[in-house]
Amino acid sequence: MDTVAFLDQNDLFKDLDSMASYAMLSEQDRRAYNADLKAYRDMRGQLEYAKMQGIEKGIEMSIEEGIEKNRADVVKELWHHGMSVDFIADVVKVSVDKVKKILGID
C-alpha cells in the first residue's frame, strides 16, 4: 500500500499521509527534515519582517535589501549580547568578514 488512490480526493487524507511519512523517518532523517523546515520558516520570517519594516518606515526596498537590513540588525543584536564574531557568522549564515564589516571592526 505504497500509494493510496483516494489521497487526491481530500486534504485530510493528504495530511494523514504526510504525518505517516514523517513518523516513518529514521531519527537522523527526522532531524535533517526538522532542520530544513526550521531554516525555511526562519527565512520566511526574515522576509516577512523585512517587508514589514520597509512598510512601517515607508521605505521602498527590494526583498534583498530588506533581508540584508534584517541580517545586519540580527548581527548587531547578537554582538550586543556578547556573542563572538564566529558564532554570529554561523548563526546568521554569512562570512566572518561580512559580520566584521557590519559591526565596523577590523
All heavy atoms as an XYZ file, in Angstrom:
847
protein
N       0.841     -1.189      0.000
C       0.000      0.000      0.000
C       0.881      1.246      0.000
O       0.786      2.104      0.848
C      -0.907     -0.026      1.217
C      -1.973      1.012      1.158
S      -3.259      0.609      2.347
C      -3.887      2.213      2.615
N       1.777      1.321     -0.989
C       2.649      2.480     -1.115
C       1.904      3.711     -1.610
O       2.249      4.829     -1.280
C       3.816      2.173     -2.050
C       4.814      1.227     -1.424
O       4.860      1.162     -0.182
O       5.548      0.563     -2.170
N       0.912      3.500     -2.434
C       0.120      4.618     -2.924
C      -1.336      4.392     -2.558
O      -1.852      3.283     -2.626
C       0.237      4.772     -4.457
O      -0.226      3.585     -5.075
C       1.672      5.043     -4.857
N      -1.973      5.467     -2.170
C      -3.379      5.388     -1.790
C      -4.169      6.180     -2.826
O      -3.941      7.372     -3.013
C      -3.600      5.960     -0.372
C      -5.051      5.861      0.031
C      -2.710      5.227      0.624
N      -5.100      5.523     -3.502
C      -5.815      6.118     -4.622
C      -6.640      7.340     -4.231
O      -6.832      8.240     -5.030
C      -6.711      5.069     -5.261
N      -7.122      7.401     -3.012
C      -8.033      8.479     -2.623
C      -7.330      9.698     -2.018
O      -7.985     10.610     -1.538
C      -9.103      7.959     -1.658
C      -8.549      7.253     -0.454
C      -8.151      7.942      0.663
C      -8.418      5.861     -0.467
C      -7.643      7.287      1.761
C      -7.913      5.205      0.634
C      -7.516      5.911      1.753
N      -6.004      9.748     -2.059
C      -5.287     10.894     -1.474
C      -5.676     12.214     -2.117
O      -5.751     13.241     -1.448
C      -3.779     10.702     -1.597
C      -3.132      9.785     -0.588
C      -1.635      9.710     -0.848
C      -3.388     10.232      0.819
N      -5.909     12.200     -3.419
C      -6.222     13.441     -4.125
C      -7.650     13.921     -3.894
O      -8.014     15.015     -4.299
C      -5.984     13.264     -5.628
C      -4.508     13.058     -5.947
O      -3.670     13.588     -5.189
O      -4.213     12.375     -6.934
N      -8.466     13.124     -3.231
C      -9.871     13.458     -3.061
C     -10.132     14.352     -1.847
O     -11.149     15.024     -1.788
C     -10.705     12.183     -2.943
C     -10.673     11.345     -4.199
C     -11.405     10.027     -4.022
O     -12.007      9.779     -2.994
N     -11.341      9.188     -5.039
N      -9.220     14.370     -0.880
C      -9.494     15.105      0.350
C      -8.175     15.541      0.992
O      -7.244     14.755      1.092
C     -10.273     14.194      1.306
C     -10.826     14.933      2.498
O     -10.180     15.825      3.040
N     -12.024     14.579      2.916
N      -8.128     16.786      1.439
C      -6.918     17.305      2.078
C      -6.588     16.565      3.368
O      -5.425     16.437      3.731
C      -7.056     18.797      2.368
C      -6.986     19.639      1.109
O      -6.451     19.142      0.095
O      -7.467     20.785      1.139
N      -7.591     16.072      4.060
C      -7.366     15.325      5.287
C      -6.504     14.091      5.015
O      -5.577     13.788      5.763
C      -8.692     14.906      5.923
C      -8.588     13.988      7.141
C      -7.887     14.720      8.286
C      -9.950     13.499      7.564
N      -6.786     13.398      3.932
C      -6.010     12.212      3.582
C      -4.564     12.579      3.237
O      -3.635     11.852      3.567
C      -6.657     11.454      2.427
C      -8.014     10.898      2.768
C      -9.100     11.161      1.965
C      -8.205     10.124      3.908
C     -10.350     10.653      2.274
C      -9.460      9.615      4.229
C     -10.535      9.888      3.413
N      -4.386     13.728      2.583
C      -3.031     14.188      2.271
C      -2.272     14.478      3.565
O      -1.098     14.128      3.703
C      -3.081     15.450      1.404
C      -3.526     15.201     -0.007
C      -3.578     16.511     -0.789
C      -4.198     16.301     -2.136
N      -4.340     17.551     -2.882
N      -2.944     15.133      4.510
C      -2.315     15.439      5.797
C      -1.941     14.166      6.551
O      -0.854     14.056      7.120
C      -3.231     16.308      6.666
C      -3.424     17.703      6.111
O      -2.628     18.119      5.247
O      -4.376     18.381      6.548
N      -2.837     13.215      6.552
C      -2.561     11.952      7.231
C      -1.393     11.222      6.581
O      -0.543     10.647      7.267
C      -3.811     11.056      7.233
C      -4.944     11.507      8.144
C      -6.188     10.656      7.906
C      -4.526     11.442      9.602
N      -1.337     11.254      5.255
C      -0.227     10.621      4.542
C       1.092     11.301      4.896
O       2.105     10.633      5.118
C      -0.472     10.672      3.032
C       0.605      9.949      2.256
O       0.843      8.751      2.532
O       1.219     10.590      1.369
N       1.080     12.637      4.970
C       2.296     13.379      5.334
C       2.751     13.033      6.745
O       3.942     12.832      6.998
C       2.052     14.887      5.242
O       1.824     15.271      3.920
N       1.802     12.947      7.675
C       2.144     12.602      9.056
C       2.707     11.186      9.151
O       3.675     10.942      9.872
C       0.927     12.747      9.964
C       0.568     14.189     10.260
S      -0.736     14.314     11.492
C      -2.163     14.386     10.435
N       2.116     10.282      8.406
C       2.608      8.897      8.418
C       4.011      8.820      7.832
O       4.878      8.108      8.354
C       1.648      8.002      7.651
N       4.247      9.562      6.768
C       5.582      9.571      6.152
C       6.617     10.120      7.127
O       7.723      9.602      7.243
C       5.568     10.414      4.875
O       4.731      9.845      3.916
N       6.257     11.186      7.833
C       7.159     11.781      8.817
C       7.449     10.788      9.946
O       8.578     10.633     10.377
C       6.542     13.062      9.382
C       7.389     13.726     10.443
C       8.470     14.523     10.083
C       7.109     13.571     11.797
C       9.251     15.136     11.049
C       7.886     14.179     12.764
C       8.950     14.962     12.390
O       9.734     15.556     13.343
N       6.415     10.107     10.406
C       6.577      9.160     11.515
C       7.485      7.994     11.131
O       8.149      7.420     11.993
C       5.214      8.640     11.957
N       7.545      7.671      9.852
C       8.347      6.539      9.402
C       9.814      6.903      9.159
O      10.635      6.023      8.916
C       7.739      5.950      8.124
C       6.403      5.280      8.380
S       5.594      4.670      6.892
C       6.826      3.604      6.210
N      10.164      8.194      9.241
C      11.547      8.608      9.024
C      12.444      8.090     10.147
O      12.015      7.989     11.299
C      11.651     10.136      8.979
C      11.029     10.849      7.786
C      11.098     12.361      7.998
C      11.699     10.461      6.487
N      13.695      7.830      9.790
C      14.664      7.470     10.827
C      14.948      8.723     11.662
O      14.646      9.843     11.251
C      15.958      6.967     10.193
O      16.634      8.032      9.535
N      15.537      8.542     12.823
C      15.841      9.679     13.705
C      16.749     10.686     12.996
O      16.546     11.894     13.092
C      16.498      9.175     14.999
C      16.728     10.262     16.023
C      15.450     10.899     16.549
O      14.408     10.223     16.576
O      15.498     12.081     16.917
N      17.737     10.189     12.268
C      18.668     11.063     11.545
C      17.931     11.839     10.449
O      18.121     13.048     10.302
C      19.795     10.235     10.943
C      20.825     11.054     10.220
C      21.938     10.186      9.640
O      21.901      8.976      9.728
N      22.917     10.820      9.040
N      17.092     11.164      9.681
C      16.331     11.835      8.629
C      15.332     12.829      9.216
O      15.105     13.901      8.655
C      15.596     10.811      7.769
C      16.534     10.023      6.867
O      17.667     10.480      6.638
O      16.114      8.942      6.395
N      14.746     12.500     10.353
C      13.798     13.398     11.006
C      14.508     14.677     11.462
O      13.992     15.780     11.306
C      13.133     12.697     12.193
C      11.926     13.461     12.713
C      11.169     12.711     13.792
N      10.634     11.472     13.240
C      10.595     10.322     13.903
N      11.024     10.254     15.139
N      10.093      9.242     13.341
N      15.709     14.526     12.012
C      16.484     15.719     12.417
C      16.812     16.589     11.208
O      16.714     17.817     11.272
C      17.767     15.299     13.119
C      17.552     14.861     14.526
C      18.864     14.658     15.247
N      18.634     13.934     16.481
C      19.344     12.916     16.886
N      20.368     12.491     16.190
N      19.056     12.305     18.013
N      17.230     15.955     10.117
C      17.561     16.707      8.899
C      16.322     17.419      8.359
O      16.383     18.592      7.969
C      18.139     15.768      7.846
N      15.197     16.726      8.355
C      13.940     17.327      7.890
C      13.565     18.516      8.765
O      13.205     19.580      8.265
C      12.818     16.284      7.910
C      11.463     16.855      7.600
C      11.064     17.054      6.279
C      10.577     17.206      8.621
C       9.821     17.584      5.991
C       9.337     17.737      8.338
C       8.962     17.917      7.019
O       7.734     18.457      6.742
N      13.649     18.342     10.083
C      13.302     19.426     11.005
C      14.232     20.620     10.835
O      13.797     21.772     10.908
C      13.319     18.930     12.446
C      12.148     18.027     12.760
O      11.122     18.074     12.100
N      12.306     17.175     13.765
N      15.525     20.363     10.610
C      16.473     21.454     10.399
C      16.145     22.216      9.122
O      16.174     23.453      9.096
C      17.901     20.912     10.345
N      15.824     21.486      8.052
C      15.448     22.141      6.798
C      14.161     22.933      6.956
O      14.040     24.047      6.446
C      15.278     21.110      5.680
C      16.592     20.529      5.205
O      17.657     21.107      5.521
O      16.562     19.488      4.517
N      13.202     22.372      7.662
C      11.939     23.065      7.883
C      12.147     24.327      8.710
O      11.579     25.378      8.416
C      10.948     22.126      8.583
C       9.546     22.663      8.819
C       8.869     23.022      7.498
C       8.711     21.630      9.575
N      13.004     24.253      9.726
C      13.302     25.429     10.544
C      13.973     26.514      9.706
O      13.626     27.698      9.799
C      14.184     25.063     11.721
C      14.497     26.253     12.631
C      15.444     25.881     13.733
C      15.778     27.026     14.651
N      15.943     28.327     14.073
N      14.936     26.118      8.870
C      15.622     27.089      8.009
C      14.627     27.766      7.062
O      14.678     28.986      6.852
C      16.730     26.399      7.221
N      13.715     26.975      6.510
C      12.697     27.523      5.616
C      11.811     28.527      6.359
O      11.559     29.631      5.880
C      11.856     26.383      5.042
C      10.617     26.836      4.322
C      10.693     27.390      3.046
C       9.361     26.724      4.921
C       9.553     27.814      2.385
C       8.218     27.139      4.265
C       8.315     27.683      2.996
O       7.189     28.108      2.343
N      11.357     28.142      7.549
C      10.487     29.032      8.323
C      11.223     30.288      8.775
O      10.660     31.381      8.799
C       9.911     28.286      9.516
C       8.861     27.270      9.111
C       8.355     26.475     10.288
N       7.283     25.573      9.888
C       6.862     24.562     10.618
N       7.406     24.324     11.795
N       5.909     23.792     10.173
N      12.494     30.136      9.142
C      13.291     31.300      9.533
C      13.421     32.278      8.374
O      13.288     33.490      8.549
C      14.682     30.877     10.007
C      14.669     30.203     11.365
O      13.626     30.260     12.053
O      15.699     29.600     11.728
N      13.687     31.751      7.179
C      13.844     32.623      6.014
C      12.522     33.318      5.686
O      12.497     34.508      5.386
C      14.333     31.823      4.801
C      14.604     32.678      3.587
S      15.774     34.032      3.840
C      17.283     33.133      3.988
N      11.424     32.597      5.785
C      10.115     33.224      5.546
C       9.861     34.319      6.580
O       9.334     35.382      6.261
C       8.999     32.190      5.604
C       8.996     31.328      4.365
C       7.704     30.748      4.049
N       6.614     31.686      4.237
C       5.418     31.497      3.755
N       5.179     30.428      3.063
N       4.460     32.352      3.974
N      10.241     34.050      7.830
C      10.086     35.057      8.875
C      10.939     36.277      8.615
O      10.493     37.416      8.813
N      12.154     36.053      8.144
C      13.034     37.173      7.812
C      12.446     38.004      6.682
O      12.475     39.240      6.725
C      14.420     36.673      7.417
C      15.243     36.169      8.554
C      16.583     35.640      8.089
O      16.821     35.480      6.894
N      17.464     35.354      9.018
N      11.921     37.333      5.684
C      11.317     38.056      4.563
C      10.116     38.881      5.020
O       9.975     40.049      4.647
C      10.875     37.072      3.476
C      11.979     36.436      2.651
C      11.407     35.318      1.785
C      12.663     37.471      1.792
N       9.270     38.269      5.828
C       8.085     38.979      6.313
C       8.487     40.159      7.196
O       7.923     41.246      7.092
C       7.180     38.021      7.080
C       5.846     38.612      7.463
C       4.992     39.015      6.275
O       5.087     38.381      5.205
O       4.233     39.987      6.420
N       9.471     39.943      8.072
C       9.943     41.018      8.951
C      10.527     42.162      8.125
O      10.224     43.331      8.368
C      10.989     40.479      9.921
C      11.588     41.539     10.807
C      10.898     42.028     11.904
C      12.845     42.061     10.539
C      11.441     43.005     12.717
C      13.398     43.036     11.338
C      12.688     43.507     12.430
O      13.240     44.487     13.223
N      11.360     41.819      7.145
C      11.974     42.846      6.302
C      10.903     43.628      5.546
O      10.980     44.858      5.437
C      12.948     42.194      5.320
N       9.907     42.928      5.054
C       8.818     43.592      4.333
C       8.063     44.543      5.254
O       7.786     45.688      4.891
C       7.873     42.534      3.770
C       6.732     43.089      2.969
C       5.871     41.954      2.432
C       4.648     42.461      1.716
N       3.786     41.367      1.264
N       7.747     44.099      6.462
C       7.008     44.940      7.403
C       7.833     46.149      7.833
O       7.290     47.245      7.991
C       6.568     44.126      8.625
C       5.524     43.061      8.311
S       4.087     43.670      7.404
C       3.399     44.815      8.565
N       9.127     45.953      8.027
C       9.995     47.081      8.403
C       9.970     48.142      7.308
O       9.900     49.328      7.596
C      11.431     46.601      8.626
C      11.638     45.810      9.890
C      11.408     46.658     11.118
O      10.350     46.612     11.730
N      12.378     47.433     11.490
N      10.038     47.702      6.069
C      10.003     48.644      4.952
C       8.677     49.364      4.857
O       8.620     50.567      4.608
N       7.588     48.649      5.082
C       6.257     49.251      5.014
C       6.073     50.267      6.136
O       5.590     51.377      5.915
C       5.159     48.165      5.076
C       5.176     47.340      3.786
C       3.790     48.785      5.315
C       4.301     46.103      3.843
N       6.481     49.913      7.362
C       6.312     50.805      8.508
C       7.087     52.102      8.335
O       6.641     53.166      8.741
C       6.757     50.113      9.791
C       5.800     49.059     10.281
C       6.321     48.308     11.493
O       7.330     48.728     12.081
O       5.710     47.286     11.845
N       8.241     52.012      7.736
C       9.089     53.194      7.571
C       8.827     53.895      6.248
O       9.441     54.917      5.962
C      10.555     52.801      7.674
C      10.917     52.328      9.065
C      12.353     51.959      9.181
C      12.651     51.485     10.599
N      14.032     51.082     10.753
N       7.923     53.350      5.439
C       7.627     53.956      4.157
C       8.790     53.846      3.197
O       8.956     54.680      2.323
N       9.600     52.837      3.382
C      10.795     52.667      2.555
C      10.486     51.694      1.434
O       9.974     50.613      1.652
C      11.967     52.113      3.391
C      12.308     53.075      4.514
C      13.173     51.817      2.517
C      13.302     52.505      5.505
N      10.798     52.111      0.243
C      10.697     51.201     -0.892
C      12.039     50.494     -1.005
O      13.061     51.107     -1.231
C      10.403     51.978     -2.182
C       9.034     52.589     -2.229
C       7.935     51.547     -2.322
O       8.152     50.496     -2.961
O       6.864     51.788     -1.757
N      12.023     49.198     -0.764
C      13.269     48.444     -0.873
C      12.971     47.085     -1.467
O      11.852     46.584     -1.369
C      13.976     48.302      0.477
C      13.247     47.470      1.510
S      14.179     47.159      3.016
C      14.243     48.746      3.764
N      13.996     46.527     -2.048
C      13.834     45.194     -2.607
C      13.850     44.167     -1.480
O      14.240     44.464     -0.347
C      14.962     44.898     -3.593
O      16.196     44.751     -2.895
N      13.429     42.979     -1.803
C      13.463     41.904     -0.808
C      14.893     41.682     -0.344
O      15.149     41.504      0.846
C      12.867     40.610     -1.399
C      11.364     40.791     -1.597
C      13.145     39.416     -0.514
C      10.696     39.647     -2.311
N      15.840     41.719     -1.276
C      17.245     41.502     -0.925
C      17.744     42.570      0.044
O      18.450     42.266      1.004
C      18.129     41.478     -2.176
C      17.893     40.288     -3.076
C      16.688     40.451     -4.007
O      16.174     41.589     -4.147
O      16.244     39.436     -4.556
N      17.354     43.828     -0.201
C      17.757     44.907      0.705
C      17.135     44.713      2.091
O      17.797     44.948      3.103
C      17.334     46.265      0.137
C      18.094     46.680     -1.097
C      17.501     47.897     -1.770
O      16.266     48.083     -1.727
O      18.275     48.656     -2.362
N      15.894     44.280      2.115
C      15.229     44.034      3.389
C      15.885     42.909      4.162
O      16.069     42.993      5.376
N      16.256     41.854      3.453
C      16.928     40.725      4.100
C      18.272     41.160      4.654
O      18.633     40.819      5.783
C      17.091     39.553      3.112
C      15.725     38.940      2.798
C      18.038     38.495      3.660
C      15.747     37.942      1.670
N      19.021     41.931      3.881
C      20.333     42.403      4.348
C      20.189     43.297      5.571
O      20.981     43.210      6.506
C      21.080     43.128      3.227
C      21.625     42.201      2.166
C      22.539     41.123      2.732
O      23.444     41.437      3.524
O      22.327     39.952      2.379
N      19.179     44.149      5.568
C      18.965     45.011      6.730
C      18.618     44.167      7.954
O      19.136     44.398      9.045
C      17.852     46.019      6.465
C      17.634     46.947      7.654
C      16.460     47.839      7.482
C      16.234     48.754      8.653
N      16.510     48.239      9.960
N      17.777     43.181      7.759
C      17.394     42.305      8.866
C      18.612     41.545      9.381
O      18.801     41.420     10.594
C      16.300     41.335      8.412
C      15.764     40.503      9.553
O      15.579     41.000     10.653
N      15.528     39.244      9.302
N      19.428     41.028      8.493
C      20.647     40.322      8.921
C      21.556     41.241      9.712
O      22.124     40.840     10.729
C      21.390     39.769      7.701
C      20.808     38.504      7.186
C      21.722     37.851      6.184
N      21.156     36.596      5.778
C      21.110     36.162      4.538
N      21.625     36.878      3.575
N      20.567     34.999      4.258
N      21.709     42.469      9.242
C      22.557     43.424      9.955
C      22.003     43.690     11.350
O      22.770     43.758     12.323
C      22.668     44.725      9.162
N      20.696     43.815     11.459
C      20.073     44.024     12.775
C      20.334     42.841     13.701
O      20.639     43.011     14.882
C      18.568     44.239     12.638
C      18.205     45.560     11.977
O      19.085     46.447     11.881
O      17.043     45.692     11.552
N      20.219     41.615     13.161
C      20.448     40.413     13.965
C      21.911     40.344     14.393
O      22.218     40.032     15.552
C      20.033     39.141     13.184
C      20.477     37.884     13.907
C      18.530     39.127     12.964
N      22.827     40.637     13.476
C      24.259     40.620     13.794
C      24.546     41.595     14.939
O      25.212     41.248     15.917
C      25.105     40.978     12.549
C      26.530     41.340     12.931
C      25.084     39.829     11.550
N      24.029     42.801     14.845
C      24.275     43.814     15.873
C      23.672     43.409     17.215
O      24.283     43.621     18.264
C      23.718     45.164     15.426
C      24.502     45.764     14.276
C      23.834     47.012     13.735
C      24.566     47.530     12.512
N      23.872     48.647     11.867
N      22.494     42.812     17.172
C      21.837     42.382     18.409
C      22.628     41.259     19.085
O      22.830     41.269     20.293
C      20.404     41.926     18.106
C      19.587     41.632     19.325
C      19.248     42.867     20.164
O      19.276     43.991     19.637
O      18.968     42.692     21.362
N      23.078     40.293     18.303
C      23.871     39.199     18.874
C      25.190     39.723     19.437
O      25.644     39.281     20.497
C      24.124     38.120     17.815
C      22.902     37.294     17.413
C      23.238     36.404     16.218
C      22.392     36.463     18.573
N      25.816     40.656     18.745
C      27.070     41.261     19.213
C      26.825     41.995     20.536
O      27.621     41.901     21.467
C      27.606     42.210     18.144
C      28.886     42.887     18.496
C      29.061     44.187     18.845
C      30.193     42.292     18.518
N      30.385     44.445     19.075
C      31.102     43.299     18.890
C      30.679     41.024     18.269
C      32.469     43.066     19.004
C      32.039     40.793     18.377
C      32.914     41.803     18.749
N      25.709     42.699     20.598
C      25.338     43.435     21.810
C      25.176     42.482     23.004
O      25.454     42.851     24.137
C      24.041     44.213     21.570
C      23.492     44.885     22.779
N      24.059     46.022     23.316
C      22.430     44.587     23.570
C      23.380     46.384     24.396
N      22.377     45.535     24.554
N      24.750     41.262     22.740
C      24.557     40.273     23.802
C      25.814     39.451     24.075
O      25.756     38.454     24.802
C      23.387     39.336     23.468
C      22.058     40.005     23.625
N      21.484     40.265     24.841
C      21.188     40.494     22.707
C      20.325     40.874     24.678
N      20.125     41.029     23.387
N      26.942     39.883     23.503
C      28.214     39.271     23.840
C      28.613     38.040     23.039
O      29.537     37.321     23.425
N      27.926     37.788     21.932
C      28.274     36.621     21.114
C      29.530     36.912     20.300
O      29.798     38.050     19.933
C      27.130     36.265     20.153
C      25.824     35.941     20.832
S      25.952     34.488     21.872
C      25.320     35.112     23.402
N      30.303     35.867     20.019
C      31.540     36.032     19.249
C      31.223     36.218     17.765
O      30.156     35.824     17.284
C      32.426     34.800     19.417
O      31.874     33.691     18.736
N      32.174     36.785     17.046
C      32.015     37.010     15.617
C      31.814     35.678     14.887
O      30.962     35.558     14.003
C      33.231     37.777     15.045
C      33.184     37.838     13.526
C      33.291     39.181     15.629
N      32.590     34.659     15.260
C      32.458     33.343     14.619
C      31.065     32.754     14.861
O      30.454     32.198     13.948
C      33.516     32.369     15.141
C      34.917     32.734     14.672
O      35.039     33.315     13.572
O      35.875     32.433     15.393
N      30.577     32.865     16.082
C      29.247     32.349     16.414
C      28.174     33.080     15.617
O      27.273     32.466     15.044
C      28.979     32.488     17.912
C      27.610     32.032     18.327
C      27.339     30.682     18.493
C      26.593     32.942     18.546
C      26.073     30.241     18.871
C      25.330     32.525     18.918
C      25.075     31.171     19.087
N      28.282     34.399     15.555
C      27.308     35.208     14.811
C      27.302     34.811     13.341
O      26.241     34.627     12.738
C      27.600     36.714     14.972
C      27.411     37.138     16.433
C      26.719     37.542     14.049
C      27.904     38.536     16.760
N      28.485     34.658     12.760
C      28.581     34.278     11.348
C      27.912     32.935     11.111
O      27.212     32.738     10.109
C      30.041     34.237     10.910
N      28.090     32.007     12.035
C      27.490     30.683     11.898
C      25.970     30.757     12.007
O      25.254     30.144     11.220
C      28.056     29.746     12.966
C      27.590     28.321     12.793
O      27.634     27.812     11.657
O      27.184     27.711     13.793
N      25.466     31.520     12.947
C      24.019     31.620     13.165
C      23.334     32.346     12.009
O      22.297     31.914     11.511
C      23.715     32.336     14.497
C      22.253     32.698     14.612
C      24.144     31.470     15.667
N      23.914     33.438     11.569
C      23.285     34.272     10.549
C      23.584     33.751      9.135
O      22.952     34.170      8.173
C      23.735     35.746     10.711
C      23.103     36.662      9.695
C      23.383     36.239     12.104
N      24.515     32.818      9.042
C      24.877     32.192      7.764
C      25.506     33.186      6.793
O      25.145     33.267      5.627
C      23.659     31.532      7.093
C      22.931     30.530      7.941
C      23.782     29.342      8.264
C      22.986     28.274      8.992
N      23.629     27.742     10.149
N      26.459     33.970      7.327
C      27.269     34.864      6.500
C      28.728     34.655      6.883
O      29.034     34.002      7.876
C      26.875     36.356      6.684
C      25.456     36.617      6.208
C      27.048     36.812      8.105
N      29.619     35.221      6.110
C      31.044     35.063      6.397
C      31.451     35.910      7.606
O      30.780     36.889      7.958
C      31.872     35.482      5.179
O      31.787     36.875      4.982
N      32.573     35.533      8.201
C      33.118     36.287      9.329
C      33.449     37.703      8.863
O      33.205     38.683      9.586
C      34.368     35.576      9.904
C      35.084     36.448     10.913
C      33.967     34.235     10.541
N      33.979     37.837      7.647
C      34.307     39.161      7.117
C      33.062     40.040      7.002
O      33.097     41.232      7.274
C      34.984     39.042      5.756
C      36.387     38.430      5.847
O      37.000     38.532      6.929
O      36.851     37.870      4.830
N      31.950     39.441      6.587
C      30.710     40.185      6.463
C      30.233     40.675      7.837
O      29.783     41.814      7.979
C      29.652     39.298      5.810
C      28.297     39.911      5.671
C      28.157     40.615      4.373
C      26.708     41.070      4.195
N      26.520     41.789      2.981
N      30.348     39.817      8.852
C      29.963     40.210     10.216
C      30.837     41.373     10.673
O      30.332     42.359     11.222
C      30.079     39.017     11.201
C      29.879     39.477     12.626
C      29.077     37.932     10.843
N      32.148     41.264     10.458
C      33.059     42.335     10.859
C      32.728     43.643     10.133
O      32.779     44.719     10.727
C      34.501     41.937     10.579
C      35.007     40.864     11.531
C      36.433     40.498     11.210
C      36.968     39.452     12.188
N      38.360     39.089     11.887
N      32.366     43.529      8.854
C      32.014     44.733      8.093
C      30.752     45.385      8.659
O      30.702     46.594      8.825
C      31.801     44.365      6.620
C      31.475     45.534      5.738
C      31.305     45.115      4.296
C      30.921     46.300      3.461
N      30.600     45.928      2.086
N      29.762     44.563      8.985
C      28.517     45.089      9.554
C      28.787     45.774     10.898
O      28.239     46.835     11.193
C      27.470     43.958      9.726
C      26.992     43.481      8.351
C      26.300     44.411     10.578
C      26.163     42.196      8.390
N      29.669     45.172     11.691
C      29.970     45.727     13.020
C      30.989     46.856     12.973
O      31.198     47.540     13.977
C      30.491     44.611     13.937
C      29.481     43.485     14.256
C      30.170     42.381     15.013
C      28.295     44.040     15.022
N      31.634     47.020     11.831
C      32.641     48.077     11.684
C      33.932     47.793     12.440
O      34.566     48.702     12.961
N      34.290     46.503     12.525
C      35.535     46.122     13.178
C      36.450     45.470     12.162
O      35.994     44.874     11.190
C      35.296     45.187     14.381
C      34.514     43.936     13.975
C      34.553     45.906     15.479
C      34.306     42.936     15.093
N      37.745     45.582     12.384
C      38.779     45.028     11.512
C      38.296     44.895     10.108
O      38.235     44.076      9.371
C      39.328     43.719     12.024
C      40.144     43.936     13.292
O      40.774     44.978     13.445
O      40.123     43.037     14.115
